[in-house]
Amino acid sequence: MNAKSATASVEDMQSDVSDAISGAEDMLAQAATSTGEKAAELRGRALQQLKALRERMNEAGQAAAHHSRAAARATDDFVHDHPWRSILAAASVGVVIGLLIGRR
């Protein structure tokens, strides 16, 4: 997955969450002013929408966990294949952080 598609996916998820929450809020607000069957129907639709949102969030969490495990495996493979490059990179980052902290 490239950076553009990941950004688009995050934006889509944020839009879906925002839309679902807004829709549920509207339905619950209408249910508060309605009575009888109409109120029950609106509450039921709001609950269905929130359940669908929960399922979508769970799926997104599972996908994120899958991608992070894949990234961890790739990093582990790289470190095992190129140990000296990894040591050099870590030492370089440490030196830069040390210089930044030392400037204070």
MIKOL-607840 format. One record per residue: residue in one letter; z, y, x of N, C-alpha, C in turn. Coordinates in steps of 0.05 Angstrom, whole numbers, plus 5000, padded with zeros to 4 digits. Each point is the difference from the previous one (the first is absolute). Example, Ala and Ser with C-alpha at 12.3 -4.5 7.8 and 13.67 -1.06 7.14 Angstrom:
2
R res   nw   nv   nu  caw  cav  cau   cw   cv   cu
R   A 5156 4886 5264 5000 5024 4982 5000 5024 5018
R   S 4986 5021 4993 5001 5024 5016 5014 5022 4985
end
This chain:
104
R res   nw   nv   nu  caw  cav  cau   cw   cv   cu
R   M 5000 4977 5017 5000 5023 4983 5000 5025 5018
R   N 4981 5018 4995 4999 5024 5017 5018 5021 4988
R   A 5003 5022 5015 5018 5022 4992 4992 5013 4974
R   K 4973 5004 4997 4991 5013 4975 5005 4984 4975
R   S 4995 4974 5002 5005 4983 4976 5030 4997 4995
R   A 5016 5000 5021 5029 4998 4996 5010 5026 4987
R   T 4990 5023 5009 5007 5026 4988 4992 5001 4971
R   A 4975 4990 4994 4990 5000 4973 5017 4982 4982
R   S 5008 4977 5011 5017 4981 4986 5027 5012 4993
R   V 5012 5014 5019 5026 5013 4996 4997 5022 4979
R   E 4978 5015 5001 4996 5022 4981 4996 4988 4972
R   D 4985 4978 4998 4996 4986 4975 5026 4991 4988
R   M 5017 4988 5017 5026 4990 4991 5017 5023 4990
R   Q 5001 5023 5015 5015 5023 4992 4991 5010 4973
R   S 4973 5001 4997 4989 5009 4975 5007 4982 4977
R   D 4998 4973 5004 5008 4981 4980 5029 5002 4992
R   V 5017 5004 5020 5029 5002 4994 5005 5025 4984
R   S 4988 5022 5009 5004 5026 4986 4990 4998 4971
R   D 4977 4988 4996 4989 4998 4973 5017 4982 4983
R   A 5010 4978 5011 5016 4981 4984 5027 5013 4993
R   I 5012 5014 5018 5025 5014 4994 4996 5022 4980
R   S 4979 5015 5003 4994 5022 4980 4996 4988 4973
R   G 4984 4979 4998 4994 4987 4975 5025 4989 4987
R   A 5017 4987 5016 5025 4989 4989 5019 5023 4990
R   E 5001 5021 5016 5017 5023 4992 4990 5012 4973
R   D 4974 5003 4998 4988 5011 4975 5007 4982 4976
R   M 4996 4974 5004 5006 4981 4978 5029 5000 4992
R   L 5018 5001 5020 5028 5001 4994 5008 5026 4987
R   A 4988 5022 5008 5006 5025 4987 4991 5000 4971
R   Q 4976 4988 4995 4990 4998 4972 5018 4981 4984
R   A 5009 4979 5013 5018 4981 4987 5026 5013 4992
R   A 5010 5019 5016 5025 5013 4994 4998 5017 4975
R   T 4976 5011 4995 4997 5017 4976 4990 4984 4976
R   S 4990 4975 5005 4990 4984 4978 5022 4982 4990
R   T 4995 4988 4977 5019 4982 4988 4986 4975 4991
R   G 5015 4979 4996 4990 4975 4989 4981 4985 5018
R   E 4979 4989 4988 4981 4983 5014 4985 5016 5022
R   K 4994 5025 4995 4985 5016 5020 5017 5002 5025
R   A 5025 5006 4998 5018 5002 5023 5002 4974 5015
R   A 5003 4978 4986 5001 4974 5012 4975 4993 5015
R   E 4977 5007 4988 4974 4995 5012 4997 5016 5026
R   L 5007 5026 4999 4998 5017 5024 5019 4990 5022
R   R 5024 4992 4993 5018 4989 5021 4989 4975 5012
R   G 4989 4983 4983 4988 4975 5010 4977 5005 5018
R   R 4983 5019 4993 4977 5006 5018 5010 5012 5026
R   A 5020 5017 4999 5011 5011 5025 5012 4978 5017
R   L 5014 4982 4989 5012 4978 5015 4978 4982 5012
R   Q 4978 4995 4985 4978 4984 5011 4987 5015 5024
R   Q 4997 5026 4997 4988 5015 5022 5018 5000 5025
R   L 5026 5002 4996 5019 4999 5023 5000 4972 5012
R   K 4998 4979 4984 4999 4973 5011 4975 4996 5017
R   A 4977 5010 4990 4975 4999 5015 5002 5015 5026
R   L 5013 5023 4999 5004 5015 5025 5018 4985 5019
R   R 5021 4987 4991 5017 4984 5017 4984 4977 5013
R   E 4983 4987 4985 4984 4979 5011 4981 5010 5021
R   R 4988 5023 4995 4981 5012 5019 5015 5008 5026
R   M 5024 5011 4997 5016 5007 5023 5008 4975 5016
R   N 5007 4979 4987 5007 4975 5013 4975 4989 5016
R   E 4977 5001 4988 4976 4992 5013 4994 5017 5025
R   A 5004 5026 4997 4996 5018 5023 5020 4994 5022
R   G 5025 4995 4993 5020 4993 5020 4993 4974 5014
R   Q 4990 4980 4986 4992 4975 5012 4976 5005 5019
R   A 4981 5016 4991 4977 5006 5017 5008 5015 5025
R   A 5019 5019 4998 5010 5015 5023 5014 4981 5019
R   A 5016 4981 4989 5014 4981 5017 4980 4982 5015
R   H 4979 4992 4986 4979 4983 5012 4987 5015 5023
R   H 4993 5026 4996 4986 5016 5020 5019 5005 5024
R   S 5025 5004 4995 5019 5005 5022 5004 4975 5016
R   R 5001 4977 4987 5002 4975 5015 4975 4995 5017
R   A 4977 5006 4989 4975 4997 5015 5000 5019 5024
R   A 5010 5025 4997 5001 5019 5022 5020 4990 5021
R   A 5022 4989 4991 5020 4990 5019 4989 4977 5016
R   R 4985 4982 4987 4988 4978 5014 4979 5010 5020
R   A 4984 5019 4993 4980 5011 5018 5013 5013 5024
R   T 5022 5015 4995 5015 5012 5022 5012 4980 5018
R   D 5011 4979 4989 5012 4979 5016 4979 4986 5017
R   D 4977 4995 4988 4978 4987 5015 4991 5018 5023
R   F 4997 5026 4994 4992 5018 5021 5020 5001 5023
R   V 5026 5001 4994 5020 5001 5020 5000 4975 5017
R   H 4996 4977 4987 4999 4975 5015 4974 4998 5017
R   D 4978 5011 4990 4975 4999 5015 4999 5021 5023
R   H 5013 5022 4996 4999 5022 5020 5029 5011 5006
R   P 5016 4984 5013 5028 5008 5004 5003 5025 5017
R   W 4984 5003 5021 5003 5023 5018 4991 5026 4986
R   R 4980 4999 4984 4992 5023 4984 5022 5009 4981
R   S 5013 4980 4988 5021 5006 4981 5024 5013 5015
R   I 5007 4989 5024 5022 5011 5015 4993 5029 5008
R   L 4975 5005 5009 4992 5026 5008 5001 5020 4977
R   A 4991 4991 4977 5000 5017 4976 5029 5007 4992
R   A 5017 4980 5000 5028 5005 4993 5014 5019 5020
R   A 4994 4995 5026 5012 5018 5020 4989 5028 4997
R   S 4975 5003 4994 4988 5027 4997 5013 5015 4976
R   V 5004 4986 4978 5013 5012 4977 5028 5007 5007
R   G 5014 4983 5015 5027 5006 5008 5002 5025 5018
R   V 4981 5002 5018 5000 5024 5018 4995 5025 4984
R   V 4981 4999 4982 4994 5024 4983 5025 5008 4984
R   I 5012 4980 4987 5024 5006 4984 5022 5011 5018
R   G 5004 4988 5024 5020 5010 5019 4994 5029 5008
R   L 4975 5007 5005 4993 5027 5007 5006 5019 4977
R   L 4993 4992 4976 5005 5017 4977 5030 5005 4995
R   I 5016 4979 5003 5029 5003 4997 5012 5016 5022
R   G 4989 4997 5024 5010 5015 5023 4994 5029 4999
R   R 4981 5009 4985 4992 5028 4998 5020 5016 4984
R   R 5016 4987 4984 5019 5014 4983 5022 5011 5015
end
